[in-house]
Amino acid sequence: MQPTDDPVKRRILVELQADGRLTNQELAERVGVSPSPCWRRVKELEDQGVIRRYAALLDPEKAGMPECVFTLINLEMHNRESLAAFEQAVKDRPEIMECYAITGDADFILKIQVPNIRAYNRLLNEVVFRIPGVKHVKSSFTLREVKYDTALPLPEGQA
């Protein structure tokens, strides 16, 4: 059974994605249940890993990290050791916000936030180009943000 099969859990997820700072009382009122069952459902969603964590979303420009770069990476080899080395190096760098293994012309795509182009160049030279097995790097700097959303579009329940 998916969490979205329970209409109350689905509403809880929608509300928490919109405002993760809601108190249990506020959340219960918004989803139409009393506080105790609301808290139990939230706890279940956390225990099941549906809710990974709670976080504050920062404005990159106001936080001093305005440059967003999407970087495509190709590796020379796809053995376990080179993949593990690449993935660990990526996880160790806070500027690398997201990393996905992808299909198509590249092996990975990275979303990187940096204060300026010089900082990106430094990250490439001091980190990315030194990762064993990195064959090719292609960078695309964003011109402007058209859409940014963190809320998953949840499917309607099957019940």
HUVENZI-V904598 format. One record per residue. RES is the residue in three letters. BURIAL is # if it has 16 or more other ideal C-beta (glycine too) atoms within 10 Angstrom, else .. Layout:
res=RES burial=BURIAL
res=RES burial=BURIAL
This chain:
res=MET burial=.
res=GLN burial=.
res=PRO burial=#
res=THR burial=#
res=ASP burial=.
res=ASP burial=#
res=PRO burial=.
res=VAL burial=.
res=LYS burial=#
res=ARG burial=#
res=ARG burial=#
res=ILE burial=#
res=LEU burial=#
res=VAL burial=#
res=GLU burial=#
res=LEU burial=#
res=GLN burial=.
res=ALA burial=.
res=ASP burial=.
res=GLY burial=.
res=ARG burial=.
res=LEU burial=#
res=THR burial=.
res=ASN burial=.
res=GLN burial=.
res=GLU burial=.
res=LEU burial=#
res=ALA burial=#
res=GLU burial=.
res=ARG burial=#
res=VAL burial=#
res=GLY burial=.
res=VAL burial=#
res=SER burial=.
res=PRO burial=.
res=SER burial=.
res=PRO burial=.
res=CYS burial=#
res=TRP burial=.
res=ARG burial=.
res=ARG burial=#
res=VAL burial=#
res=LYS burial=.
res=GLU burial=.
res=LEU burial=#
res=GLU burial=.
res=ASP burial=.
res=GLN burial=.
res=GLY burial=.
res=VAL burial=#
res=ILE burial=#
res=ARG burial=.
res=ARG burial=.
res=TYR burial=.
res=ALA burial=.
res=ALA burial=.
res=LEU burial=.
res=LEU burial=.
res=ASP burial=.
res=PRO burial=#
res=GLU burial=.
res=LYS burial=.
res=ALA burial=.
res=GLY burial=.
res=MET burial=#
res=PRO burial=.
res=GLU burial=#
res=CYS burial=#
res=VAL burial=#
res=PHE burial=.
res=THR burial=#
res=LEU burial=#
res=ILE burial=#
res=ASN burial=.
res=LEU burial=#
res=GLU burial=.
res=MET burial=.
res=HIS burial=.
res=ASN burial=.
res=ARG burial=.
res=GLU burial=.
res=SER burial=#
res=LEU burial=#
res=ALA burial=.
res=ALA burial=#
res=PHE burial=#
res=GLU burial=.
res=GLN burial=.
res=ALA burial=#
res=VAL burial=#
res=LYS burial=.
res=ASP burial=.
res=ARG burial=.
res=PRO burial=.
res=GLU burial=#
res=ILE burial=#
res=MET burial=.
res=GLU burial=.
res=CYS burial=#
res=TYR burial=.
res=ALA burial=.
res=ILE burial=.
res=THR burial=.
res=GLY burial=.
res=ASP burial=.
res=ALA burial=#
res=ASP burial=#
res=PHE burial=#
res=ILE burial=#
res=LEU burial=#
res=LYS burial=.
res=ILE burial=#
res=GLN burial=#
res=VAL burial=#
res=PRO burial=.
res=ASN burial=.
res=ILE burial=.
res=ARG burial=.
res=ALA burial=#
res=TYR burial=#
res=ASN burial=.
res=ARG burial=.
res=LEU burial=#
res=LEU burial=#
res=ASN burial=.
res=GLU burial=.
res=VAL burial=#
res=VAL burial=#
res=PHE burial=.
res=ARG burial=.
res=ILE burial=#
res=PRO burial=.
res=GLY burial=#
res=VAL burial=#
res=LYS burial=.
res=HIS burial=.
res=VAL burial=.
res=LYS burial=.
res=SER burial=.
res=SER burial=.
res=PHE burial=.
res=THR burial=.
res=LEU burial=.
res=ARG burial=.
res=GLU burial=.
res=VAL burial=.
res=LYS burial=.
res=TYR burial=.
res=ASP burial=.
res=THR burial=.
res=ALA burial=.
res=LEU burial=.
res=PRO burial=.
res=LEU burial=.
res=PRO burial=.
res=GLU burial=.
res=GLY burial=.
res=GLN burial=.
res=ALA burial=.
